[in-house]
């Protein structure tokens, strides 16, 4: 769906955030960008989304698929209720509140928040706020969902539940997901493919495939296949952080 070839990003400060990033995003996959803080994962995501320009290389799209973006923080408008927060992308497209009713209801149902339409962000837990943020990204029915460390600030129990729900959601919608994290365990549980990034400057240095046919459930989390893939991802991440050449 998307190909990055030789992509680089230099900031005005002189910092070279990315250099020679080569990456393909394939239809229907769950791709995770895994790497330490500061390796350019979020920068790659913003370039793919068109929120930031690359200074070298090219980003090639197959067609013009719709995009949804979920940021690290829920970024909800505190003065608006859940319905209005989720309606926002449609509102910006000129879709009226009345005509958005079914789409907003569908998006909230997909994230398990039916019945919370009139709640305000201050009344919601951290996990529920993130669900609202995901619903807002889904309300336009995007073909590609870009997620920038959306669960990093949540407790482990809430994070695990949202990981489960996200996989069920992808199966139901058939969307392509590109997910950013620095958690080895989260990346192995969620992904069909992991791209490991090295810092200074950021670049993709290794790739790990996770069998998409293996059910992602509690047995998977506790089983030997998961443990072995986590060891492989951890070793590749260690090599990336220490400047070793990765295949």
Phi and psi restraints in degrees (value plus and minus 20) as a CYANA .aco file:
   2 UNK   PHI    -157.6  -117.6
   2 UNK   PSI     118.3   158.3
   3 UNK   PHI    -148.4  -108.4
   3 UNK   PSI     109.2   149.2
   4 UNK   PHI    -126.1   -86.1
   4 UNK   PSI     108.4   148.4
   5 UNK   PHI    -149.5  -109.5
   5 UNK   PSI      96.5   136.5
   6 UNK   PHI      40.5    80.5
   6 UNK   PSI      11.2    51.2
   7 UNK   PHI     -94.0   -54.0
   7 UNK   PSI     112.1   152.1
   8 UNK   PHI    -151.5  -111.5
   8 UNK   PSI     133.9   173.9
   9 UNK   PHI    -160.7  -120.7
   9 UNK   PSI      97.7   137.7
  10 UNK   PHI    -135.6   -95.6
  10 UNK   PSI     113.0   153.0
  11 UNK   PHI    -111.1   -71.1
  11 UNK   PSI     143.7   183.7
  12 UNK   PHI     -81.2   -41.2
  12 UNK   PSI     -45.1    -5.1
  13 UNK   PHI     -88.7   -48.7
  13 UNK   PSI     -32.8     7.2
  14 UNK   PHI      81.4   121.4
  14 UNK   PSI     -27.6    12.4
  15 UNK   PHI     -89.9   -49.9
  15 UNK   PSI     107.2   147.2
  16 UNK   PHI    -113.9   -73.9
  16 UNK   PSI      78.9   118.9
  17 UNK   PHI     -96.9   -56.9
  17 UNK   PSI     -57.6   -17.6
  18 UNK   PHI    -154.5  -114.5
  18 UNK   PSI     129.1   169.1
  19 UNK   PHI    -170.0  -130.0
  19 UNK   PSI     104.3   144.3
  20 UNK   PHI      35.3    75.3
  20 UNK   PSI      29.9    69.9
  21 UNK   PHI    -102.5   -62.5
  21 UNK   PSI     102.8   142.8
  22 UNK   PHI    -139.8   -99.8
  22 UNK   PSI     102.7   142.7
  23 UNK   PHI    -176.2  -136.2
  23 UNK   PSI     116.0   156.0
  24 UNK   PHI    -133.8   -93.8
  24 UNK   PSI     116.6   156.6
  25 UNK   PHI    -132.2   -92.2
  25 UNK   PSI     100.0   140.0
  26 UNK   PHI    -124.1   -84.1
  26 UNK   PSI     128.9   168.9
  27 UNK   PHI     -77.4   -37.4
  27 UNK   PSI     105.1   145.1
  28 UNK   PHI      62.6   102.6
  28 UNK   PSI     -20.3    19.7
  29 UNK   PHI    -106.7   -66.7
  29 UNK   PSI     144.7   184.7
  30 UNK   PHI    -131.2   -91.2
  30 UNK   PSI      80.7   120.7
  31 UNK   PHI    -123.3   -83.3
  31 UNK   PSI     108.4   148.4
  32 UNK   PHI    -133.2   -93.2
  32 UNK   PSI     113.6   153.6
  33 UNK   PHI    -115.2   -75.2
  33 UNK   PSI      93.9   133.9
  34 UNK   PHI    -132.6   -92.6
  34 UNK   PSI     112.4   152.4
  35 UNK   PHI     158.2   198.2
  35 UNK   PSI     148.0   188.0
  36 UNK   PHI     -90.0   -50.0
  36 UNK   PSI     143.9   183.9
  37 UNK   PHI     -78.2   -38.2
  37 UNK   PSI     117.0   157.0
  38 UNK   PHI      68.4   108.4
  38 UNK   PSI     -11.3    28.7
  39 UNK   PHI    -113.6   -73.6
  39 UNK   PSI     -18.0    22.0
  40 UNK   PHI      75.0   115.0
  40 UNK   PSI      -7.7    32.3
  41 UNK   PHI     -78.7   -38.7
  41 UNK   PSI     -70.3   -30.3
  42 UNK   PHI     -86.2   -46.2
  42 UNK   PSI     -53.3   -13.3
  43 UNK   PHI     -84.4   -44.4
  43 UNK   PSI     -63.2   -23.2
  44 UNK   PHI     -77.1   -37.1
  44 UNK   PSI     -66.8   -26.8
  45 UNK   PHI     -81.3   -41.3
  45 UNK   PSI     -62.3   -22.3
  46 UNK   PHI     -88.4   -48.4
  46 UNK   PSI     -54.4   -14.4
  47 UNK   PHI     -87.4   -47.4
  47 UNK   PSI     -62.9   -22.9
  48 UNK   PHI     -79.9   -39.9
  48 UNK   PSI     -59.9   -19.9
  49 UNK   PHI     -96.0   -56.0
  49 UNK   PSI     -32.4     7.6
  50 UNK   PHI      61.7   101.7
  50 UNK   PSI      -6.6    33.4
  51 UNK   PHI    -105.2   -65.2
  51 UNK   PSI     -30.7     9.3
  52 UNK   PHI    -168.6  -128.6
  52 UNK   PSI     121.2   161.2
  53 UNK   PHI    -108.0   -68.0
  53 UNK   PSI     122.3   162.3
  54 UNK   PHI    -104.5   -64.5
  54 UNK   PSI     131.9   171.9
  55 UNK   PHI    -117.1   -77.1
  55 UNK   PSI     -29.5    10.5
  56 UNK   PHI    -176.3  -136.3
  56 UNK   PSI     142.0   182.0
  57 UNK   PHI      60.5   100.5
  57 UNK   PSI    -191.6  -151.6
  58 UNK   PHI    -163.6  -123.6
  58 UNK   PSI     133.6   173.6
  59 UNK   PHI    -137.5   -97.5
  59 UNK   PSI      96.0   136.0
  60 UNK   PHI    -132.0   -92.0
  60 UNK   PSI     104.8   144.8
  61 UNK   PHI    -122.6   -82.6
  61 UNK   PSI     124.5   164.5
  62 UNK   PHI    -110.9   -70.9
  62 UNK   PSI      83.7   123.7
  63 UNK   PHI      56.6    96.6
  63 UNK   PSI    -177.5  -137.5
  64 UNK   PHI    -151.6  -111.6
  64 UNK   PSI      49.7    89.7
  65 UNK   PHI     -89.1   -49.1
  65 UNK   PSI     129.2   169.2
  66 UNK   PHI     -94.7   -54.7
  66 UNK   PSI     128.5   168.5
  67 UNK   PHI    -141.4  -101.4
  67 UNK   PSI     125.5   165.5
  68 UNK   PHI    -143.7  -103.7
  68 UNK   PSI     125.1   165.1
  69 UNK   PHI    -150.2  -110.2
  69 UNK   PSI     108.4   148.4
  70 UNK   PHI    -135.4   -95.4
  70 UNK   PSI      99.9   139.9
  71 UNK   PHI    -106.2   -66.2
  71 UNK   PSI     153.1   193.1
  72 UNK   PHI     -81.3   -41.3
  72 UNK   PSI     -57.6   -17.6
  73 UNK   PHI    -126.2   -86.2
  73 UNK   PSI     130.0   170.0
  74 UNK   PHI     -80.3   -40.3
  74 UNK   PSI     -48.7    -8.7
  75 UNK   PHI      28.0    68.0
  75 UNK   PSI      29.1    69.1
  76 UNK   PHI    -108.7   -68.7
  76 UNK   PSI     127.8   167.8
  77 UNK   PHI     -95.6   -55.6
  77 UNK   PSI      95.5   135.5
  78 UNK   PHI     -86.7   -46.7
  78 UNK   PSI     -41.2    -1.2
  79 UNK   PHI    -106.6   -66.6
  79 UNK   PSI     -24.7    15.3
  80 UNK   PHI    -131.2   -91.2
  80 UNK   PSI     126.6   166.6
  81 UNK   PHI     -98.1   -58.1
  81 UNK   PSI     158.1   198.1
  82 UNK   PHI     -79.2   -39.2
  82 UNK   PSI     -64.1   -24.1
  83 UNK   PHI     -76.8   -36.8
  83 UNK   PSI     -69.6   -29.6
  84 UNK   PHI     -87.6   -47.6
  84 UNK   PSI     -53.1   -13.1
  85 UNK   PHI     -84.9   -44.9
  85 UNK   PSI     -61.2   -21.2
  86 UNK   PHI     -94.4   -54.4
  86 UNK   PSI     -53.4   -13.4
  87 UNK   PHI     -86.9   -46.9
  87 UNK   PSI     -43.0    -3.0
  88 UNK   PHI     -68.0   -28.0
  88 UNK   PSI     -70.2   -30.2
  89 UNK   PHI     -80.2   -40.2
  89 UNK   PSI     -56.7   -16.7
  90 UNK   PHI     -91.4   -51.4
  90 UNK   PSI     -58.0   -18.0
  91 UNK   PHI     -80.1   -40.1
  91 UNK   PSI     -61.5   -21.5
  92 UNK   PHI     -87.1   -47.1
  92 UNK   PSI     -42.3    -2.3
  93 UNK   PHI    -108.0   -68.0
  93 UNK   PSI     -19.4    20.6
  94 UNK   PHI      69.6   109.6
  94 UNK   PSI      -7.2    32.8
  95 UNK   PHI    -106.2   -66.2
  95 UNK   PSI     108.2   148.2
  96 UNK   PHI     -89.5   -49.5
  96 UNK   PSI     142.6   182.6
  97 UNK   PHI     -79.9   -39.9
  97 UNK   PSI     -63.1   -23.1
  98 UNK   PHI     -84.1   -44.1
  98 UNK   PSI     -63.0   -23.0
  99 UNK   PHI     -93.9   -53.9
  99 UNK   PSI     -32.4     7.6
 100 UNK   PHI    -112.6   -72.6
 100 UNK   PSI     -25.5    14.5
 101 UNK   PHI     -73.6   -33.6
 101 UNK   PSI     -70.6   -30.6
 102 UNK   PHI     -87.0   -47.0
 102 UNK   PSI     -59.0   -19.0
 103 UNK   PHI     -88.3   -48.3
 103 UNK   PSI     -61.7   -21.7
 104 UNK   PHI     -86.2   -46.2
 104 UNK   PSI     -62.0   -22.0
 105 UNK   PHI     -81.6   -41.6
 105 UNK   PSI     -60.4   -20.4
 106 UNK   PHI     -83.4   -43.4
 106 UNK   PSI     -65.7   -25.7
 107 UNK   PHI     -83.0   -43.0
 107 UNK   PSI     -61.6   -21.6
 108 UNK   PHI     -88.7   -48.7
 108 UNK   PSI     -57.5   -17.5
 109 UNK   PHI     -83.2   -43.2
 109 UNK   PSI     -57.5   -17.5
 110 UNK   PHI     -83.8   -43.8
 110 UNK   PSI     -46.9    -6.9
 111 UNK   PHI    -127.8   -87.8
 111 UNK   PSI      -8.3    31.7
 112 UNK   PHI      54.4    94.4
 112 UNK   PSI      11.0    51.0
 113 UNK   PHI    -139.7   -99.7
 113 UNK   PSI       3.8    43.8
 114 UNK   PHI     -79.5   -39.5
 114 UNK   PSI     112.8   152.8
 115 UNK   PHI      78.7   118.7
 115 UNK   PSI     -27.5    12.5
 116 UNK   PHI    -126.0   -86.0
 116 UNK   PSI      -3.0    37.0
 117 UNK   PHI     -76.3   -36.3
 117 UNK   PSI     -54.5   -14.5
 118 UNK   PHI    -123.0   -83.0
 118 UNK   PSI     -11.7    28.3
 119 UNK   PHI     -98.4   -58.4
 119 UNK   PSI     133.9   173.9
 120 UNK   PHI    -124.9   -84.9
 120 UNK   PSI     134.0   174.0
 121 UNK   PHI     -70.4   -30.4
 121 UNK   PSI     -56.9   -16.9
 122 UNK   PHI     -84.6   -44.6
 122 UNK   PSI     -37.0     3.0
 123 UNK   PHI    -114.3   -74.3
 123 UNK   PSI     -19.8    20.2
 124 UNK   PHI    -129.7   -89.7
 124 UNK   PSI     130.8   170.8
 125 UNK   PHI     -93.7   -53.7
 125 UNK   PSI     149.5   189.5
 126 UNK   PHI     -78.7   -38.7
 126 UNK   PSI     -62.5   -22.5
 127 UNK   PHI     -85.3   -45.3
 127 UNK   PSI     -58.3   -18.3
 128 UNK   PHI     -88.7   -48.7
 128 UNK   PSI     -57.8   -17.8
 129 UNK   PHI     -81.1   -41.1
 129 UNK   PSI     -60.7   -20.7
 130 UNK   PHI     -87.5   -47.5
 130 UNK   PSI     -54.7   -14.7
 131 UNK   PHI     -82.2   -42.2
 131 UNK   PSI     -59.9   -19.9
 132 UNK   PHI     -82.4   -42.4
 132 UNK   PSI     -62.9   -22.9
 133 UNK   PHI     -80.8   -40.8
 133 UNK   PSI     -60.5   -20.5
 134 UNK   PHI     -86.8   -46.8
 134 UNK   PSI     -62.3   -22.3
 135 UNK   PHI     -79.9   -39.9
 135 UNK   PSI     -60.4   -20.4
 136 UNK   PHI     -82.0   -42.0
 136 UNK   PSI     -58.3   -18.3
 137 UNK   PHI     -90.9   -50.9
 137 UNK   PSI     -48.5    -8.5
 138 UNK   PHI    -106.2   -66.2
 138 UNK   PSI     -36.1     3.9
 139 UNK   PHI     -84.8   -44.8
 139 UNK   PSI     -43.0    -3.0
 140 UNK   PHI    -108.2   -68.2
 140 UNK   PSI     -17.5    22.5
 141 UNK   PHI      35.5    75.5
 141 UNK   PSI      39.3    79.3
 142 UNK   PHI     -91.9   -51.9
 142 UNK   PSI     130.0   170.0
 143 UNK   PHI    -100.1   -60.1
 143 UNK   PSI     -46.8    -6.8
 144 UNK   PHI    -147.9  -107.9
 144 UNK   PSI     106.0   146.0
 145 UNK   PHI    -131.7   -91.7
 145 UNK   PSI      98.8   138.8
 146 UNK   PHI    -123.3   -83.3
 146 UNK   PSI     107.7   147.7
 147 UNK   PHI    -151.0  -111.0
 147 UNK   PSI      97.2   137.2
 148 UNK   PHI    -121.8   -81.8
 148 UNK   PSI      71.1   111.1
 149 UNK   PHI      25.3    65.3
 149 UNK   PSI      33.0    73.0
 150 UNK   PHI     -88.7   -48.7
 150 UNK   PSI     -41.6    -1.6
 151 UNK   PHI    -129.5   -89.5
 151 UNK   PSI     -12.1    27.9
 152 UNK   PHI     -81.4   -41.4
 152 UNK   PSI     -52.8   -12.8
 153 UNK   PHI    -111.0   -71.0
 153 UNK   PSI     -17.5    22.5
 154 UNK   PHI    -115.1   -75.1
 154 UNK   PSI     137.1   177.1
 155 UNK   PHI     -89.4   -49.4
 155 UNK   PSI     142.1   182.1
 156 UNK   PHI     -82.2   -42.2
 156 UNK   PSI     -57.4   -17.4
 157 UNK   PHI     -86.0   -46.0
 157 UNK   PSI     -67.6   -27.6
 158 UNK   PHI     -84.6   -44.6
 158 UNK   PSI     -60.1   -20.1
 159 UNK   PHI     -82.6   -42.6
 159 UNK   PSI     -64.7   -24.7
 160 UNK   PHI     -82.6   -42.6
 160 UNK   PSI     -60.8   -20.8
 161 UNK   PHI     -84.7   -44.7
 161 UNK   PSI     -62.2   -22.2
 162 UNK   PHI     -89.2   -49.2
 162 UNK   PSI     -52.4   -12.4
 163 UNK   PHI     -79.9   -39.9
 163 UNK   PSI     -67.8   -27.8
 164 UNK   PHI     -78.7   -38.7
 164 UNK   PSI     -67.8   -27.8
 165 UNK   PHI     -84.8   -44.8
 165 UNK   PSI     -56.1   -16.1
 166 UNK   PHI     -84.8   -44.8
 166 UNK   PSI     -60.1   -20.1
 167 UNK   PHI     -86.4   -46.4
 167 UNK   PSI     -60.2   -20.2
 168 UNK   PHI     -83.3   -43.3
 168 UNK   PSI     -59.1   -19.1
 169 UNK   PHI     -84.9   -44.9
 169 UNK   PSI     -64.1   -24.1
 170 UNK   PHI     -82.3   -42.3
 170 UNK   PSI     -61.7   -21.7
 171 UNK   PHI     -81.6   -41.6
 171 UNK   PSI     -57.8   -17.8
 172 UNK   PHI     -93.6   -53.6
 172 UNK   PSI     -57.1   -17.1
 173 UNK   PHI    -116.8   -76.8
 173 UNK   PSI     -43.0    -3.0
 174 UNK   PHI      51.8    91.8
 174 UNK   PSI       1.5    41.5
 175 UNK   PHI     -98.3   -58.3
 175 UNK   PSI     134.0   174.0
 176 UNK   PHI    -105.0   -65.0
 176 UNK   PSI     111.8   151.8
 177 UNK   PHI    -140.5  -100.5
 177 UNK   PSI     111.5   151.5
 178 UNK   PHI    -135.7   -95.7
 178 UNK   PSI      99.8   139.8
 179 UNK   PHI    -143.4  -103.4
 179 UNK   PSI     114.4   154.4
 180 UNK   PHI    -128.3   -88.3
 180 UNK   PSI     112.1   152.1
 181 UNK   PHI    -176.3  -136.3
 181 UNK   PSI     142.0   182.0
 182 UNK   PHI    -133.8   -93.8
 182 UNK   PSI      -6.4    33.6
 183 UNK   PHI    -118.1   -78.1
 183 UNK   PSI      96.0   136.0
 184 UNK   PHI     -78.6   -38.6
 184 UNK   PSI     -65.5   -25.5
 185 UNK   PHI     -87.1   -47.1
 185 UNK   PSI     -60.2   -20.2
 186 UNK   PHI     -85.0   -45.0
 186 UNK   PSI     -62.1   -22.1
 187 UNK   PHI     -83.1   -43.1
 187 UNK   PSI     -61.4   -21.4
 188 UNK   PHI     -89.5   -49.5
 188 UNK   PSI     -57.4   -17.4
 189 UNK   PHI     -87.8   -47.8
 189 UNK   PSI     -60.4   -20.4
 190 UNK   PHI    -106.2   -66.2
 190 UNK   PSI     -52.7   -12.7
 191 UNK   PHI    -110.3   -70.3
 191 UNK   PSI     135.4   175.4
 192 UNK   PHI    -118.2   -78.2
 192 UNK   PSI     -38.2     1.8
 193 UNK   PHI    -172.4  -132.4
 193 UNK   PSI     117.8   157.8
 194 UNK   PHI    -139.4   -99.4
 194 UNK   PSI     109.3   149.3
 195 UNK   PHI    -128.8   -88.8
 195 UNK   PSI     100.5   140.5
 196 UNK   PHI    -111.1   -71.1
 196 UNK   PSI     113.0   153.0
 197 UNK   PHI    -131.5   -91.5
 197 UNK   PSI     122.8   162.8
 198 UNK   PHI    -125.3   -85.3
 198 UNK   PSI     131.5   171.5
 199 UNK   PHI    -113.7   -73.7
 199 UNK   PSI     146.6   186.6
 200 UNK   PHI      34.0    74.0
 200 UNK   PSI      52.3    92.3
 201 UNK   PHI    -106.8   -66.8
 201 UNK   PSI     143.5   183.5
 202 UNK   PHI     -87.1   -47.1
 202 UNK   PSI     116.0   156.0
 203 UNK   PHI    -182.4  -142.4
 203 UNK   PSI     137.5   177.5
 204 UNK   PHI    -104.7   -64.7
 204 UNK   PSI     103.7   143.7
 205 UNK   PHI    -138.6   -98.6
 205 UNK   PSI     -31.3     8.7
 206 UNK   PHI    -178.1  -138.1
 206 UNK   PSI     138.2   178.2
 207 UNK   PHI    -157.0  -117.0
 207 UNK   PSI     118.4   158.4
 208 UNK   PHI    -151.1  -111.1
 208 UNK   PSI     106.2   146.2
 209 UNK   PHI    -117.4   -77.4
 209 UNK   PSI     119.0   159.0
 210 UNK   PHI    -135.5   -95.5
 210 UNK   PSI     108.2   148.2
 211 UNK   PHI     -75.5   -35.5
 211 UNK   PSI      94.9   134.9
 212 UNK   PHI     -90.1   -50.1
 212 UNK   PSI     -34.7     5.3
 213 UNK   PHI    -102.4   -62.4
 213 UNK   PSI     -32.3     7.7
 214 UNK   PHI     -99.8   -59.8
 214 UNK   PSI     106.0   146.0
 215 UNK   PHI     -83.9   -43.9
 215 UNK   PSI     114.1   154.1
 216 UNK   PHI    -116.2   -76.2
 216 UNK   PSI      70.8   110.8
 217 UNK   PHI    -158.3  -118.3
 217 UNK   PSI    -189.6  -149.6
 218 UNK   PHI     -84.8   -44.8
 218 UNK   PSI     -54.2   -14.2
 219 UNK   PHI     -82.7   -42.7
 219 UNK   PSI     -57.7   -17.7
 220 UNK   PHI     -83.2   -43.2
 220 UNK   PSI     -65.6   -25.6
 221 UNK   PHI     -79.3   -39.3
 221 UNK   PSI     -51.3   -11.3
 222 UNK   PHI    -120.7   -80.7
 222 UNK   PSI     -20.8    19.2
 223 UNK   PHI    -113.3   -73.3
 223 UNK   PSI     149.4   189.4
 224 UNK   PHI     -88.4   -48.4
 224 UNK   PSI     -52.4   -12.4
 225 UNK   PHI     -83.1   -43.1
 225 UNK   PSI     -65.1   -25.1
 226 UNK   PHI     -82.0   -42.0
 226 UNK   PSI     -64.7   -24.7
 227 UNK   PHI     -81.9   -41.9
 227 UNK   PSI     -60.7   -20.7
 228 UNK   PHI     -88.3   -48.3
 228 UNK   PSI     -62.8   -22.8
 229 UNK   PHI     -85.1   -45.1
 229 UNK   PSI     -56.5   -16.5
 230 UNK   PHI     -85.1   -45.1
 230 UNK   PSI     -59.2   -19.2
 231 UNK   PHI     -83.0   -43.0
 231 UNK   PSI     -62.7   -22.7
 232 UNK   PHI     -83.5   -43.5
 232 UNK   PSI     -65.0   -25.0
 233 UNK   PHI     -84.9   -44.9
 233 UNK   PSI     -60.6   -20.6
 234 UNK   PHI     -84.2   -44.2
 234 UNK   PSI     -60.8   -20.8
 235 UNK   PHI     -85.6   -45.6
 235 UNK   PSI     -62.4   -22.4
 236 UNK   PHI     -85.0   -45.0
 236 UNK   PSI     -58.6   -18.6
 237 UNK   PHI     -86.8   -46.8
 237 UNK   PSI     -59.8   -19.8
 238 UNK   PHI     -82.0   -42.0
 238 UNK   PSI     -64.0   -24.0
 239 UNK   PHI     -83.2   -43.2
 239 UNK   PSI     -61.0   -21.0
 240 UNK   PHI     -82.9   -42.9
 240 UNK   PSI     -61.9   -21.9
 241 UNK   PHI     -91.9   -51.9
 241 UNK   PSI     -42.8    -2.8
 242 UNK   PHI    -123.2   -83.2
 242 UNK   PSI      -8.8    31.2
 243 UNK   PHI      57.8    97.8
 243 UNK   PSI      -7.4    32.6
 244 UNK   PHI     -93.1   -53.1
 244 UNK   PSI     132.0   172.0
 245 UNK   PHI     -97.7   -57.7
 245 UNK   PSI     102.1   142.1
 246 UNK   PHI    -126.4   -86.4
 246 UNK   PSI     127.3   167.3
